[in-house]
């Protein structure tokens, strides 16, 4: 294949689509990015963050990108490390959050929380005790099943490290 600008863009798009949902999507700001979407790019799941589980180092800034309208990112106050300030983005607007403290961070989209629009950010060394504590937090609707799935993914990630 001839390496043209168009073919390069196609190749970059194919590479991005092949990336694991656990991998960070690099943001233009040098941090990581999580997209707020009406539909997952690799499945028929509706109301999702992509990737749903993100692993970053302390000090990383994550852009929660309002790719599709009607979404925001808000910390679950029961699923963040002690002493960390809660964030709440505005509906339909991007928000950048810097994750300085190691630990597990759960978050959701305010209008779509019960529809299962939730996610996790794992910062630095996350312990099994932190995951177990997150499993004890009660959730409504589809959030419960999605958090169970995402916490299982988090366990796999920490076991691999």
C-alpha positions in Angstrom: 0.0 0.0 0.0 1.3 3.4 -0.9 1.8 5.6 2.2 -0.4 8.6 1.6 -2.0 10.9 4.1 -5.4 9.2 3.5 -3.9 5.7 4.0 -2.1 6.8 7.1 -5.3 8.1 8.6 -7.1 4.9 7.8 -4.3 2.9 9.4 -4.4 5.1 12.5 -8.1 4.6 12.7 -7.8 0.8 12.4 -5.1 0.8 15.1 -7.3 2.8 17.4 -10.3 0.5 16.9 -8.1 -2.5 17.6 -6.9 -1.1 20.9 -8.1 -2.8 24.1 -10.9 -0.9 26.0 -8.5 -1.0 29.0 -5.9 1.1 27.3 -5.7 4.8 27.7 -6.6 6.9 24.7 -3.9 9.6 24.5 -5.3 13.1 24.6 -3.9 16.1 22.8 -3.2 17.6 26.1 -0.6 14.9 26.9 -2.7 13.0 29.4 -5.3 10.4 28.8 -8.9 10.7 27.4 -12.2 8.9 28.2 -15.0 9.5 25.8 -18.6 9.9 26.9 -20.7 8.0 24.3 -24.2 7.0 23.5 -23.0 3.7 22.1 -19.8 1.7 22.7 -17.6 1.5 19.6 -17.0 -2.3 19.9 -20.4 -3.5 21.1 -24.1 -2.6 21.3 -23.9 -1.3 24.9 -25.5 2.1 25.3 -24.6 5.0 27.5 -20.9 4.2 28.1 -17.5 5.7 28.9 -14.8 4.5 26.6 -12.6 3.1 27.8 -14.6 1.9 30.8 -11.5 1.1 32.9 -8.5 3.3 32.7 -5.1 2.7 34.4 -2.8 5.8 34.8 0.1 6.9 36.9 -0.3 9.5 39.7 -0.2 13.0 38.3 -2.0 12.1 35.1 -4.7 14.5 33.8 -7.6 12.7 32.2 -9.9 14.5 29.8 -13.5 13.3 30.0 -14.5 14.2 26.4 -18.2 14.9 25.8 -18.1 13.2 22.4 -21.8 12.6 22.4 -24.3 15.2 23.8 -26.1 14.9 27.1 -23.3 13.4 29.3 -21.0 14.4 32.1 -18.5 12.8 34.5 -19.0 12.9 38.2 -17.0 11.2 40.9 -18.8 8.6 43.1 -18.1 10.1 46.5 -18.1 6.5 48.0 -15.6 5.2 45.4 -12.6 7.6 45.6 -9.6 7.6 48.0 -10.0 9.4 51.3 -9.2 13.1 51.2 -9.7 13.4 47.4 -11.9 16.2 46.2 -15.0 15.1 44.3 -15.4 16.4 40.7 -18.6 17.0 38.8 -18.6 18.1 35.2 -21.4 20.0 33.5 -23.7 18.2 31.1 -22.4 18.3 27.5 -19.0 19.7 28.5 -15.5 18.3 28.6 -13.8 18.2 32.0 -10.2 17.5 32.9 -9.4 15.8 36.2 -5.8 15.4 37.5 -5.4 12.2 39.5 -2.6 12.7 42.1 -3.5 10.3 44.8 -3.0 6.6 44.1 -6.1 4.4 44.4 -9.4 3.4 42.7 -11.8 6.1 41.5 -15.4 5.3 40.5 -17.4 7.8 38.5 -20.7 8.1 36.6 -22.7 10.2 34.2 -25.3 12.0 36.4 -28.3 11.6 34.0 -27.4 8.0 33.0 -26.1 6.5 36.2 -28.9 4.0 36.6 -28.6 3.2 32.9 -25.1 1.9 33.7 -23.0 4.8 32.5 -20.1 4.3 35.0 -16.4 3.8 34.8 -13.2 3.3 36.8 -9.8 5.0 36.9 -7.0 3.1 38.5 -4.2 5.3 39.7 -0.8 3.9 40.5 -0.8 0.8 42.7 -4.3 -0.3 43.4 -4.8 -3.0 46.0 -7.2 -5.9 46.3 -8.5 -4.3 49.5 -9.4 -1.1 47.5 -11.3 -3.2 44.9 -13.1 -5.1 47.7 -14.1 -1.9 49.3 -15.5 -0.7 46.0 -17.5 -3.9 45.6 -19.3 -3.1 48.9 -20.7 0.2 47.5 -24.4 -0.1 46.6 -25.5 0.9 43.1 -28.9 1.1 41.3 -30.1 -0.2 37.9 -27.5 -1.3 35.4 -24.7 0.4 37.3 -24.5 -2.6 39.6 -23.8 -5.1 36.9 -21.4 -2.8 35.0 -19.4 -2.0 38.1 -19.2 -5.7 38.8 -17.8 -6.3 35.3 -15.4 -3.3 35.5 -14.1 -4.3 39.0 -13.4 -7.8 37.6 -11.4 -6.1 34.8 -9.6 -4.0 37.5 -8.7 -7.2 39.3 -7.3 -8.7 36.1 -5.2 -5.6 35.5 -3.7 -5.5 39.0 -3.0 -9.3 38.8 -1.1 -8.7 35.5 1.2 -6.1 37.1 
